[in-house]
Amino acid sequence: MHDSRIDQLARQLVRYSTAVKAGENVLIDLFDVPEEVGIALIREVRKAKATPFVNVNQARISRELGMKATEDQYKAIAKHAMYQMKTMDCYIAIRGSNNINELSDIPGANMQMVAEKMRPVLNERVNNTRWCVLRWPNPSMAQSAGMSTEAFEDFYFRVCLLEYRKLKRGMNALEKLMTETEEVHIKGKGTDLRFSKKGIPALACGGEHNIPDGECFTAPVKNSVEGIITYNAPSIYQGVAFDNVCLEFEKGKIVNATSNNTKALNKILDTDAGARYIGEFAIGFNPEIKEPMRDILFDEKIAGSFHFTPGQAYEVADNGNRSAVHWDLVNIQRRDYGGGEIWFDGKLIRKNGQFVAKSLHSLNY
């Protein structure tokens, strides 16, 4: 059965998110999604008078490759993938999953080696193509969200087909304000956090790179973070579920970390030296996303939330922190989640999840 919403989504990804132009090469990277999705994207790319290329991936096949992966094998795979990526102008990835834990029993050392070998390909894509990545809805995601499959699909398309253009004015105002801000103070239940972000730019995201979208991100000055944060959104990282993560900072470093699984939490934070420092601070404002569902692409965009991310910083908003970890942990400040405030340079910017300044009202849910 063909769903016309798939055609709408393909059109948005090709025309708005990656703005494909005539004569360009577009790589369509499909992970466990129905054929209709690939077909709709191929047709849309051709309508734009561009050339579609397709990679089809399946998680169980990837797992089998990863189980006994060798350095030589992934050196060669990365070399081929890099050659392909360098010939592309645009990249669209749709990531489905029949089992979100499919890769959970690949040996950790193999996972790390594969990530290391493939990282230059990722960097090539991020830095040198116009790219967009999104999830594909399925029963396991519906289950995580506590919804029926049909209700979740309706929610998914509502979120993904949001008219991001309408957020543009408010997003640009927030980007400018965050870029100019030097001192940030965040208050809430179990949270009292101060840091500087002097000299680090902010970037607003409205449907160009990730769908769903709706956030403005920057990074704190690496050693400036002081205080405590308690995250109230559940999280899943490397297949492990975490709740009530609480981090304490001194001179930027996480000196104390607890959760429902404190041992596993500290193991992640001990991955390397950068994992105990913060690489990203972002404010989320997608009006259609209200509740966490342990899927970070959705949860980090929750209306009235912010995320404060241990690990790797983005090169476009760089505080110099480097790590194999980048873990977007989310705190929701709406009244129904206990409230909270964000202050920029001594001025109240957002209270209980709603922006105070008139120029930012279009971002309120």
C-alpha positions in Angstrom: 0.0 0.0 0.0 1.4 3.4 -1.0 1.2 6.2 1.5 1.0 9.7 -0.1 2.8 11.0 3.0 6.0 9.2 1.8 5.9 11.2 -1.4 5.5 14.4 0.6 8.4 13.5 2.8 10.6 12.6 -0.2 9.7 16.0 -1.7 10.6 17.9 1.5 14.0 16.0 1.8 15.0 16.6 -1.8 13.6 20.2 -2.3 14.0 21.8 1.1 16.4 19.8 3.3 19.1 19.1 0.8 17.9 21.6 -1.9 19.0 19.3 -4.7 20.0 21.0 -8.0 20.0 19.8 -11.6 23.1 17.8 -12.5 24.0 16.8 -8.9 24.8 13.4 -7.6 22.6 12.3 -4.6 23.4 9.3 -2.4 20.3 7.7 -0.9 21.4 5.5 2.1 18.6 3.2 3.2 18.6 1.2 6.4 15.8 -1.4 7.0 13.1 0.7 5.3 10.3 -0.3 2.9 11.1 -0.2 -0.8 8.5 2.6 -1.3 10.7 5.0 0.6 13.6 4.4 -1.8 11.4 4.5 -4.8 9.8 7.8 -3.8 13.3 9.4 -3.2 14.7 8.1 -6.5 11.7 9.7 -8.4 12.0 13.0 -6.5 15.7 13.2 -7.2 15.0 12.6 -10.9 12.3 15.3 -10.9 15.0 17.7 -9.7 17.0 16.6 -12.8 19.7 15.1 -10.5 21.2 11.6 -10.5 20.2 9.1 -7.7 22.6 6.6 -6.2 21.4 4.0 -3.6 23.0 2.0 -0.8 20.8 -0.6 0.8 21.8 -1.7 4.4 20.3 -4.2 6.7 21.1 -4.3 10.4 21.4 -8.1 10.7 23.8 -8.2 7.7 25.8 -5.3 9.4 25.9 -7.2 12.6 27.3 -10.3 10.9 30.0 -8.2 9.3 30.8 -6.5 12.6 31.0 -9.7 14.7 34.4 -10.7 13.2 35.4 -7.5 11.6 39.1 -7.1 10.7 41.1 -3.9 10.3 42.1 -4.7 6.8 38.5 -5.4 5.8 37.2 -2.1 7.2 40.2 -0.2 5.8 39.1 -1.4 2.3 35.4 -0.8 3.0 36.2 2.8 4.2 38.3 3.4 1.1 35.5 2.5 -1.2 32.9 4.4 0.8 35.2 7.5 0.8 35.6 7.3 -3.0 31.8 7.1 -3.3 31.2 10.0 -0.9 33.7 12.2 -2.6 31.7 12.0 -5.9 28.4 13.0 -4.2 26.9 16.5 -3.8 24.0 15.5 -1.5 23.3 12.7 1.0 19.9 11.5 2.3 19.9 8.7 4.9 16.7 7.0 6.1 17.4 4.8 9.1 14.8 2.2 10.1 15.4 -0.6 12.6 13.5 -3.8 13.3 15.3 -4.2 16.5 17.1 -1.2 18.1 19.5 -3.6 19.9 20.5 -5.5 16.8 24.1 -4.5 17.1 24.4 -4.7 20.9 26.4 -8.0 21.0 29.1 -6.9 18.5 32.3 -6.9 20.6 33.0 -3.3 21.8 36.5 -3.3 20.4 35.1 -4.1 16.9 32.5 -1.4 17.2 35.2 1.1 18.1 37.5 -0.1 15.3 34.7 0.2 12.7 33.7 3.7 13.9 37.3 4.8 13.8 37.9 3.5 10.2 34.6 5.0 9.0 34.9 8.3 10.7 36.8 10.1 7.8 33.8 9.1 5.5 31.4 10.6 8.1 33.5 13.8 8.2 33.6 13.9 4.4 29.8 13.7 4.3 29.2 16.2 7.1 31.7 18.8 5.8 31.4 18.4 2.0 27.9 17.4 1.1 24.4 18.8 1.8 23.1 16.0 4.0 19.9 15.0 5.8 19.4 12.0 8.1 16.2 10.7 9.6 14.7 7.7 11.4 11.9 5.6 9.9 8.9 4.7 12.1 8.4 1.1 13.1 6.6 -0.9 15.8 9.7 -1.0 18.1 9.8 2.8 18.1 6.1 3.0 18.7 6.6 0.7 21.6 9.4 2.9 23.1 7.1 5.8 22.8 4.2 3.9 24.5 2.0 4.3 21.4 0.1 2.1 18.9 1.9 1.7 15.6 -0.7 3.8 13.7 -0.8 6.6 16.3 3.0 6.7 16.2 3.1 6.9 12.4 0.7 9.8 12.4 2.9 11.5 15.0 6.0 10.8 13.0 4.7 12.3 9.8 3.3 15.3 11.6 6.7 16.0 13.1 8.6 15.3 9.9 6.4 17.3 7.6 6.4 20.3 10.0 6.7 23.5 8.0 10.1 24.4 9.3 10.2 27.7 7.3 7.7 29.1 9.9 10.2 28.8 12.7 12.9 30.6 10.7 12.5 34.1 12.2 12.5 32.9 15.8 15.3 30.5 15.1 17.5 33.3 13.6 16.8 35.5 16.6 17.8 32.7 19.0 20.9 31.9 17.1 22.0 35.6 17.2 21.2 35.9 21.0 23.0 32.6 21.8 26.1 33.6 19.8 26.4 36.9 21.6 25.8 35.5 25.1 28.8 35.1 27.4 27.4 33.6 30.6 24.7 31.0 31.0 22.9 30.0 34.1 20.4 27.1 34.2 18.1 26.4 37.1 15.6 23.6 37.8 14.8 20.6 39.9 18.1 19.1 40.9 19.9 21.5 38.5 22.0 24.6 39.1 24.5 25.0 36.3 26.7 27.9 35.3 29.1 28.2 32.3 30.7 30.6 29.9 30.2 30.3 26.1 32.2 33.3 25.2 33.4 33.3 21.6 31.7 30.1 20.6 29.1 30.5 17.9 25.5 29.1 18.0 23.7 27.4 15.1 20.0 27.1 14.7 18.7 23.9 12.9 15.4 23.9 11.1 15.0 20.7 9.0 18.1 21.0 6.8 20.2 18.2 8.4 18.1 16.2 10.8 14.5 15.4 10.6 12.8 15.9 13.0 14.6 19.1 13.8 14.1 22.2 15.9 17.1 23.1 18.1 19.8 25.7 18.4 23.2 24.4 19.6 26.5 25.8 20.8 29.1 24.6 23.3 30.3 25.8 26.7 33.9 27.0 27.2 35.4 23.6 28.0 36.7 24.2 31.6 34.0 26.7 32.6 31.1 24.4 33.6 30.3 24.5 37.4 27.4 23.0 39.3 25.0 20.1 39.0 22.5 18.8 36.5 19.8 16.2 36.8 18.4 15.0 33.5 14.7 14.0 33.6 14.3 12.4 30.2 15.2 8.7 29.9 18.0 7.9 27.6 19.5 4.9 25.8 23.2 4.8 24.9 25.0 1.9 23.2 21.9 -0.3 23.8 21.8 0.4 27.6 18.8 2.3 29.2 19.6 5.1 31.6 17.2 7.1 33.9 17.8 10.0 36.4 21.3 10.7 35.2 22.9 13.3 37.6 26.3 14.9 36.8 28.4 17.2 39.0 31.0 19.5 37.5 34.1 21.2 38.7 36.2 23.3 36.3 34.3 21.8 33.4 34.9 18.2 34.4 32.3 15.6 35.5 33.6 14.8 39.0 30.6 12.8 40.1 28.0 10.8 38.0 25.1 8.8 39.2 22.0 7.1 37.6 19.9 4.0 37.8 23.0 2.3 36.4 25.9 4.2 37.9 28.5 1.7 37.0 27.6 1.6 33.3 27.3 5.4 33.3 30.8 5.9 34.6 32.2 3.3 32.2 30.9 5.4 29.3 32.4 8.6 30.9 35.8 6.8 31.3 35.9 6.0 27.6 38.6 8.7 27.1 39.7 12.0 28.6 37.1 14.1 26.7 34.1 12.0 27.8 34.0 13.8 31.2 33.7 17.3 29.5 30.8 18.8 27.7 30.8 19.1 23.9 27.4 20.7 23.2 24.7 22.8 24.8 21.5 23.1 22.9 17.9 24.4 23.3 15.1 22.3 21.8 11.8 23.7 20.5 10.0 21.4 18.1 6.3 22.2 18.9 5.1 18.7 17.8 7.5 16.7 20.1 6.5 16.8 23.8 7.3 13.4 25.4 10.6 11.5 25.5 10.8 8.1 23.7 14.4 7.0 24.2 15.2 8.0 20.6 17.7 10.8 20.7 16.9 12.3 17.2 13.4 13.0 18.6 14.1 13.6 22.3 16.7 16.3 21.8 14.1 18.4 19.9 11.4 18.3 22.6 9.5 21.5 23.1 10.8 23.3 26.3 13.9 21.1 26.6 17.6 21.6 26.5 20.4 19.1 26.1 23.9 19.1 27.7 26.1 16.6 26.0 29.2 14.9 27.4 31.9 14.2 24.8 32.8 15.4 21.3 32.2 19.0 20.2 31.0 19.9 16.7 33.6 21.6 14.5 31.2 24.4 13.7 30.7 25.3 17.4 34.0 24.1 18.8 35.2 24.3 22.3 38.1 21.9 21.5 36.8 18.9 23.3 37.5 15.6 21.6 36.0 12.2 22.5 34.6 9.0 20.9 31.5 9.8 23.1 28.7 12.3 22.1 25.8 11.6 24.3 22.8 14.0 24.1 21.2 13.8 27.5 18.0 15.8 27.8 16.3 17.9 30.4 12.7 19.0 29.9 11.8 22.3 31.7 8.1 22.5 31.0 5.9 22.9 34.0 4.6 19.3 33.7 8.2 18.1 34.1 9.0 20.3 37.1 9.8 23.6 35.4 13.1 25.5 35.2 14.8 28.6 33.9 17.6 29.5 31.4 19.4 32.9 32.0 21.7 34.5 29.4 24.0 37.2 30.9 21.8 37.7 33.9 18.6 38.0 31.8 15.7 35.4 31.9 15.4 33.9 28.4 13.1 30.9 29.0 10.9 30.0 32.0 9.1 26.6 32.4 9.9 25.8 28.7 8.4 29.0 27.2 10.6 31.8 25.7 10.1 35.2 27.4 11.4 37.6 24.7 8.9 38.7 22.0 11.3 37.9 19.2 11.4 34.3 20.3 7.6 33.7 20.8 7.2 31.9 17.4 9.3 29.1 18.9 6.9 28.5 21.8 4.8 25.4 21.7 
